[in-house]
Amino acid sequence: MSTTLKLATVEPERSTTSPADGLRRSRFAPLLRSIYKLLGCHRRWTIARFMLLLINRLEGGAMLSATSRELMSKYHEVEIGAYSYGDCFDPATMPKGTFIGRYVSIARGVRMFMQNHPIDRLSTHPFFYEQGLNSAAIVDEPTQLVIGHDVWIGCNAIITPGCRRVGNGAVIGAGAVVTKDVPDFAIVAGSPAKRIRDRFPIEVQQRLLANKWWLLPSAEVEARRDELDGLLVDSHCSSANTNCQTPVENPRVHAMVLPSPRS
């Protein structure tokens, strides 16, 4: 039985990709799309995972594959923004209705859940809430998860149904269990995940949110890198003082929260 997704409380910019992004499409894309459909990859996730991996390799990697994004959207109802990469191309990991912004990094082992076993009923068994097993079952509507732009999710992090939005620029530490929304630019870690600190001061956050650099194609970001880096300069500091350009890192927190470069 199909259900209607509950919309997230905060809608992101829906510009996930554009022709200017330079995403790549293999000359074999029409054939690969036909094979994907023929093999029933919308329900056979092991085969779908293999197919998407193959397509990503043919199209320059997960960051640049146009066909993989089309297939995830059409058959799995997962929207993936330009340059985002990682386990977001695994249909077994991404629940239907998930929106992933641009420039998002998702490490291995990340899991997202949009429904819990109900604990206020006679039993927590699926027999009591899946109509495929019991026609009299009470079906809960799944929520929708919105992952903003420029988000980093570390290895083996778990996002539970209590979280409907991960804000722009947020960082989720490796192994974290996220039970509620994550604010823009917040760094969270632990089980349950708690806010450790913000990546930037409030003034810098406001500039970044107003600028929305993540909507730019990567080529334009590269060309304007010096200008965009200037957004991180605290107005209370002299722009000539490079020590004021970014918040001081806490080495202990950094080591605890951030996974390895490949994660």
Wavefront OBJ file of the C-alpha trace (Angstrom):
o trace
v 0.000 0.000 0.000
v 1.407 3.390 -0.941
v 1.603 6.106 1.682
v 1.936 9.853 1.482
v 5.148 11.317 2.826
v 4.956 13.961 5.504
v 6.772 16.981 4.164
v 9.749 18.264 6.077
v 9.227 21.379 8.155
v 11.898 23.261 6.202
v 12.003 23.029 2.433
v 15.460 23.363 0.839
v 16.264 25.049 -2.424
v 15.181 22.449 -4.971
v 17.930 23.292 -7.464
v 19.705 19.962 -7.106
v 21.314 19.956 -10.553
v 21.552 22.207 -13.590
v 23.126 21.948 -17.064
v 25.894 24.271 -15.893
v 27.049 21.712 -13.323
v 28.819 19.709 -15.994
v 27.505 16.337 -14.884
v 28.523 13.515 -17.182
v 26.392 11.078 -19.137
v 27.818 7.949 -20.739
v 27.002 7.174 -24.355
v 25.663 3.887 -22.970
v 23.200 5.696 -20.664
v 20.036 4.742 -22.639
v 21.062 1.076 -22.614
v 21.946 1.161 -18.922
v 18.605 2.746 -18.047
v 16.797 0.004 -19.969
v 18.791 -2.732 -18.216
v 18.090 -1.119 -14.834
v 14.367 -1.258 -15.530
v 14.469 -4.744 -17.064
v 16.261 -6.199 -14.035
v 13.691 -4.742 -11.665
v 16.261 -2.724 -9.768
v 13.541 -0.672 -8.077
v 12.999 -3.654 -5.759
v 16.197 -5.695 -6.179
v 18.616 -3.516 -4.269
v 21.682 -5.742 -4.544
v 21.555 -5.578 -8.333
v 20.690 -1.884 -8.196
v 23.774 -1.205 -6.075
v 26.001 -2.969 -8.607
v 24.414 -1.148 -11.549
v 24.781 2.264 -9.926
v 28.415 1.559 -9.079
v 29.059 0.629 -12.718
v 27.301 3.727 -14.007
v 29.205 5.974 -11.613
v 32.486 4.603 -12.911
v 31.453 5.128 -16.515
v 30.454 8.719 -15.818
v 33.450 9.993 -13.893
v 32.454 8.969 -10.375
v 29.532 9.547 -8.042
v 30.135 13.294 -7.860
v 29.526 13.721 -11.600
v 27.163 10.935 -12.688
v 23.952 12.280 -14.223
v 22.418 8.872 -14.992
v 22.760 7.549 -11.446
v 20.943 10.602 -10.137
v 18.133 10.102 -12.636
v 17.740 6.439 -11.654
v 17.761 7.173 -7.913
v 15.090 9.803 -8.449
v 12.863 7.813 -10.811
v 12.956 4.380 -9.193
v 13.790 5.110 -5.551
v 12.411 8.650 -5.030
v 15.734 9.909 -3.694
v 16.935 13.298 -4.953
v 20.711 13.752 -4.979
v 22.282 17.122 -5.689
v 25.277 17.800 -7.893
v 28.720 16.782 -6.577
v 27.281 14.829 -3.633
v 28.774 11.371 -3.223
v 29.040 8.306 -0.997
v 26.478 5.806 0.236
v 23.652 8.035 -1.019
v 23.733 5.891 -4.185
v 22.725 2.784 -2.221
v 18.930 2.254 -2.409
v 19.085 0.004 0.660
v 20.510 2.901 2.677
v 18.437 5.820 1.388
v 14.734 5.743 2.334
v 12.175 6.769 -0.232
v 11.526 10.501 -0.119
v 15.023 11.519 0.988
v 16.325 14.814 -0.388
v 20.104 15.325 -0.466
v 21.512 18.712 -1.346
v 24.614 19.657 -3.301
v 28.237 19.118 -2.235
v 27.219 16.528 0.386
v 29.699 13.904 1.655
v 28.179 10.679 2.995
v 30.608 8.113 4.408
v 30.388 4.345 4.401
v 27.998 2.615 6.747
v 25.602 5.545 7.166
v 22.020 4.453 7.820
v 18.816 6.479 7.674
v 15.440 5.384 9.012
v 12.141 7.132 8.372
v 9.912 4.831 10.445
v 10.201 3.190 13.850
v 8.532 0.094 15.219
v 5.577 1.546 17.185
v 6.023 1.046 20.922
v 2.530 2.176 21.984
v 0.643 -0.742 20.435
v -0.017 -4.307 21.486
v 3.186 -5.417 19.789
v 6.176 -3.867 18.019
v 6.073 -6.662 15.395
v 5.515 -5.666 11.724
v 2.326 -7.782 11.729
v 0.673 -4.899 13.569
v 1.736 -2.057 11.289
v 2.362 -3.492 7.801
v -0.798 -4.100 5.764
v 1.061 -6.535 3.556
v 1.117 -8.859 6.556
v -2.191 -7.889 8.130
v -5.008 -6.080 6.329
v -6.200 -4.610 9.630
v -2.806 -3.160 10.506
v -2.552 0.548 11.293
v -0.027 2.074 8.923
v 2.027 5.080 10.000
v 3.029 7.586 7.354
v 6.807 7.793 6.867
v 8.479 11.140 7.351
v 10.690 12.859 4.795
v 14.362 13.541 5.445
v 15.970 16.676 4.047
v 19.762 16.833 4.057
v 20.927 20.324 3.220
v 23.872 21.449 1.123
v 27.546 21.058 2.078
v 26.782 18.443 4.752
v 29.336 15.894 5.973
v 28.043 12.659 7.528
v 30.748 10.454 9.075
v 31.181 6.681 9.032
v 28.417 4.533 10.545
v 26.262 7.457 11.603
v 22.583 6.647 12.117
v 19.752 9.097 11.435
v 16.481 8.122 13.107
v 12.900 9.216 12.257
v 13.131 11.938 14.892
v 15.378 13.886 12.530
v 13.679 15.458 9.526
v 16.277 18.032 8.571
v 20.059 18.213 8.584
v 20.931 21.851 8.047
v 23.240 23.376 5.464
v 26.919 23.040 6.329
v 26.288 20.637 9.226
v 28.702 17.892 10.310
v 27.570 14.594 11.829
v 30.377 12.740 13.580
v 31.302 9.132 12.914
v 29.053 6.712 14.784
v 26.604 9.397 15.883
v 22.950 8.516 16.489
v 20.913 11.524 15.381
v 17.495 11.724 17.022
v 16.465 15.306 16.201
v 17.020 18.019 13.613
v 20.562 19.311 13.140
v 20.878 23.126 12.790
v 22.821 24.813 10.013
v 26.612 24.572 10.485
v 26.308 22.574 13.719
v 28.778 19.801 14.565
v 27.032 16.948 16.371
v 28.395 13.668 17.695
v 27.662 10.931 20.199
v 24.728 8.677 21.048
v 22.331 10.349 21.151
v 24.023 13.030 19.069
v 24.580 16.332 20.836
v 25.682 19.679 19.512
v 29.382 20.128 20.252
v 29.905 23.490 18.604
v 29.256 25.436 15.404
v 31.645 25.455 12.474
v 31.560 29.255 12.249
v 30.433 32.306 14.248
v 26.819 33.442 13.702
v 27.869 36.367 11.527
v 29.782 34.078 9.167
v 26.891 31.606 9.075
v 24.512 34.371 8.026
v 26.810 35.439 5.208
v 27.143 31.895 3.922
v 23.386 31.283 4.034
v 22.757 34.538 2.189
v 25.446 33.823 -0.396
v 24.358 30.209 -1.114
v 27.666 29.371 -2.781
v 26.635 25.699 -2.959
v 24.235 26.500 -5.793
v 27.202 27.415 -8.004
v 28.772 24.952 -10.468
v 32.127 23.602 -9.307
v 33.959 25.455 -12.092
v 32.579 28.775 -10.848
v 33.416 27.911 -7.234
v 36.998 27.248 -8.314
v 37.199 30.505 -10.268
v 35.800 32.532 -7.369
v 37.591 30.688 -4.562
v 39.380 33.756 -3.140
v 36.146 35.733 -3.127
v 34.198 32.933 -1.448
v 36.916 32.318 1.136
v 36.470 35.960 2.080
v 33.029 35.078 3.455
v 34.779 33.334 6.350
v 36.593 36.463 7.543
v 35.190 37.795 10.810
v 34.361 41.476 10.368
v 35.731 42.154 13.866
v 39.173 41.056 12.660
v 41.466 42.610 10.131
v 41.279 40.842 6.784
v 45.060 41.004 6.693
v 45.252 38.898 9.833
v 44.965 35.335 8.559
v 44.572 34.020 12.119
v 41.120 35.636 12.202
v 39.814 34.082 9.005
v 38.457 30.901 10.525
v 37.404 29.858 14.028
v 40.091 28.249 16.150
v 39.865 24.479 16.018
v 39.711 22.464 19.202
v 42.128 19.583 18.408
v 40.436 17.259 20.863
v 36.971 17.809 19.383
v 38.327 17.625 15.835
v 39.911 14.242 16.464
v 36.804 12.907 18.133
v 34.234 14.068 15.596
v 35.738 13.930 12.164
v 36.275 10.606 10.367
v 39.155 9.737 8.111
v 39.553 11.596 4.780
v 38.036 8.660 2.866
v 34.945 8.543 5.078
l 1 2 3 4 5 6 7 8 9 10 11 12 13 14 15 16 17 18 19 20 21 22 23 24 25 26 27 28 29 30 31 32 33 34 35 36 37 38 39 40 41 42 43 44 45 46 47 48 49 50 51 52 53 54 55 56 57 58 59 60 61 62 63 64 65 66 67 68 69 70 71 72 73 74 75 76 77 78 79 80 81 82 83 84 85 86 87 88 89 90 91 92 93 94 95 96 97 98 99 100 101 102 103 104 105 106 107 108 109 110 111 112 113 114 115 116 117 118 119 120 121 122 123 124 125 126 127 128 129 130 131 132 133 134 135 136 137 138 139 140 141 142 143 144 145 146 147 148 149 150 151 152 153 154 155 156 157 158 159 160 161 162 163 164 165 166 167 168 169 170 171 172 173 174 175 176 177 178 179 180 181 182 183 184 185 186 187 188 189 190 191 192 193 194 195 196 197 198 199 200 201 202 203 204 205 206 207 208 209 210 211 212 213 214 215 216 217 218 219 220 221 222 223 224 225 226 227 228 229 230 231 232 233 234 235 236 237 238 239 240 241 242 243 244 245 246 247 248 249 250 251 252 253 254 255 256 257 258 259 260 261 262 263
